[in-house]
């Protein structure tokens, strides 16, 4: 039973790679505020979490967010009258 658990733990560890450079060399690097283990890649330095609860924002989502932020800022600037 113990050997099975050790083998399962080893295969789980081997299945994880850096999402940026796909290296399998990483070290533990603290925890997220959700309590998940954080890792740091020894090859490229990227920090990552195995099976993150939040997914990265797509390029389309980043563009939409930037446009919405710009619209919000323009509205705030227009609401404050400027003295001449």
Buried (B, 14 or more C-beta within 10 A) or exposed (E): EEEEEEEEEEEEEEEEBBEEEEEEEBEEEEEEEEEEEBBBBEEEEBBBBBEEEEEEEEEEEEEEEEEEEEEEEEEEEEEEEEEE
